[in-house]
Amino acid sequence: MGVETDWMEVLMDRAKDIRAEYKFSEDEKMMPMALINADEMTIVAMQWKDNAEKYKMARAIGNMAKMQNAKSLSFVTDGRAAKRKPFAEYFKIPDDISFESYHALYNQILRDHGGELKCLPRDLWTDILIVMTNGPTVPLIVQTQAYVEGENDTVKFTEMTTARHMKSDLLTDWWK
């Protein structure tokens, strides 16, 4: 996994540089990107108006990667992540709920509240950068970098997490 880990680090470092170019309050200015790692690297700027369009675009880029016989596909974007404990307490979600049930309930809650975390109270979510990669021989790797408002409307990066061998609704097994 060394090569993938190095690649993820390069992508996250670049995402941090890009996000830091904007004020914290300019949270929707960073352009999401897809990187198709085939014989040549293809970089695609992604833009959407809603979640339906975002997922449609992700499928189209997955098809592009498949047609190019890519080794991997990566997405780099900023976004929001629910703070699991406050989110669960606010919506009275039991601690012992299965992942599948939690995921279904989470998506229903979002649909009931405008479709996005930003429509919920601010203390239930955090701002993050997201880098995800997968491919025919690369299990899905998702790295997130949380950030908060720094001095003078700047971006201050906090904790980073990495998850492997999971599922993503956005970056699916595009090569199948």
C-alpha positions in Angstrom: 0.0 0.0 0.0 3.0 2.3 0.0 2.4 3.8 -3.4 -1.3 4.5 -2.7 -0.4 6.0 0.7 2.2 8.3 -0.9 -0.3 9.3 -3.6 -3.0 10.1 -1.0 -0.5 12.2 1.0 0.4 14.2 -2.2 -3.3 14.8 -3.0 -4.1 15.8 0.6 -1.2 18.2 0.8 -2.3 19.8 -2.5 -5.9 20.0 -1.3 -4.8 21.7 1.9 -2.8 24.2 -0.1 -5.8 25.0 -2.4 -8.3 25.3 0.5 -5.9 27.5 2.5 -5.9 30.0 -0.5 -9.5 30.9 0.4 -10.9 32.4 3.5 -12.7 30.1 5.9 -15.9 31.9 5.1 -15.4 31.0 1.4 -16.3 27.4 2.0 -17.8 26.6 -1.3 -15.1 28.1 -3.6 -12.8 25.1 -3.8 -13.3 23.2 -7.1 -13.7 19.4 -6.6 -11.3 17.4 -8.8 -11.1 13.9 -10.2 -7.8 12.3 -11.1 -7.8 9.4 -13.5 -4.5 7.5 -13.2 -4.1 5.7 -16.5 -1.3 5.7 -19.1 -1.5 9.5 -18.7 -3.0 11.4 -15.8 -6.3 13.0 -16.6 -7.6 15.7 -14.2 -11.2 16.7 -14.4 -12.7 19.7 -12.6 -16.1 18.7 -11.1 -19.0 21.1 -10.6 -22.6 20.3 -9.6 -25.7 22.1 -8.4 -27.1 19.3 -6.2 -26.4 15.8 -4.9 -28.2 14.1 -7.8 -25.9 15.9 -10.3 -22.8 15.1 -8.1 -23.5 11.4 -8.2 -24.3 11.5 -11.9 -20.9 13.2 -12.5 -19.1 10.7 -10.3 -20.6 7.8 -12.4 -19.6 9.5 -15.6 -16.0 10.0 -14.4 -15.9 6.4 -13.3 -16.9 5.4 -16.8 -14.1 7.6 -18.2 -11.7 5.8 -15.9 -13.0 2.4 -17.0 -12.6 3.3 -20.7 -9.1 4.5 -20.1 -8.3 1.2 -18.3 -7.1 3.3 -15.3 -5.1 1.9 -12.5 -7.0 4.1 -10.0 -9.4 7.0 -9.7 -9.2 9.7 -7.0 -11.6 12.4 -5.9 -10.4 15.5 -4.0 -13.0 17.9 -2.5 -14.0 19.8 0.5 -17.2 19.1 2.3 -18.8 18.4 5.7 -18.9 15.5 8.0 -21.4 14.8 10.7 -20.0 14.7 14.2 -21.3 11.3 15.0 -22.0 11.6 18.8 -23.6 15.0 18.7 -25.6 14.0 15.6 -26.8 10.8 17.2 -27.8 12.6 20.4 -29.6 15.4 18.5 -31.6 12.9 16.5 -31.9 10.3 19.3 -30.1 7.6 17.3 -29.3 4.6 19.6 -25.6 3.7 20.1 -26.1 0.0 19.1 -27.6 0.7 15.7 -26.0 -1.2 12.8 -23.9 0.6 10.2 -26.5 -0.1 7.5 -29.4 1.2 9.6 -27.4 4.2 10.7 -26.5 5.0 7.1 -30.1 4.7 6.0 -31.4 6.9 8.9 -28.6 9.4 8.3 -29.6 9.7 4.6 -33.3 10.1 5.5 -32.5 12.8 8.1 -30.5 14.7 5.4 -33.4 14.4 2.9 -35.8 15.7 5.6 -33.6 18.7 6.2 -32.7 20.1 2.8 -30.4 17.3 1.7 -27.1 18.7 3.1 -25.4 18.8 6.4 -25.0 22.6 6.2 -28.8 22.8 6.6 -28.5 21.3 10.1 -27.3 23.1 13.3 -23.6 24.0 12.9 -22.5 22.1 16.0 -23.6 18.8 14.4 -21.0 18.8 11.6 -17.4 19.9 10.8 -15.7 21.1 7.7 -13.4 18.6 6.0 -11.2 18.0 3.0 -11.8 14.6 1.5 -9.4 12.5 -0.7 -10.5 9.1 -1.8 -8.9 6.6 -4.2 -9.8 3.2 -5.5 -9.1 1.0 -8.5 -9.1 -2.6 -9.6 -6.2 -3.5 -7.4 -6.6 -0.6 -4.9 -9.1 -1.0 -2.1 -11.0 2.2 -1.4 -9.0 4.5 0.8 -10.6 7.6 2.2 -8.6 10.3 4.0 -10.3 13.3 5.6 -8.7 16.4 7.1 -10.9 18.5 9.4 -10.5 22.2 9.6 -11.8 25.1 11.6 -11.8 28.9 11.4 -8.4 30.3 12.2 -7.4 33.9 12.9 -8.7 36.5 10.5 -11.0 34.2 8.6 -8.2 31.7 7.7 -8.3 28.0 7.6 -6.8 26.0 10.5 -6.3 22.3 9.9 -7.0 19.9 12.8 -7.2 16.1 12.9 -6.7 13.8 9.9 -8.2 10.4 9.5 -7.6 7.5 7.1 -10.0 4.7 6.5 -9.5 1.6 4.3 -11.7 -1.2 3.0 -15.0 0.6 3.2 -17.7 1.6 0.8 -18.5 5.0 -0.8 -21.7 6.1 -2.5 -19.6 8.5 -4.6 -16.5 6.5 -5.5 -17.9 3.1 -6.4 -16.2 0.1 -8.0 -16.1 1.9 -11.3 -14.1 -0.8 -13.1 -16.7 -3.6 -12.8 
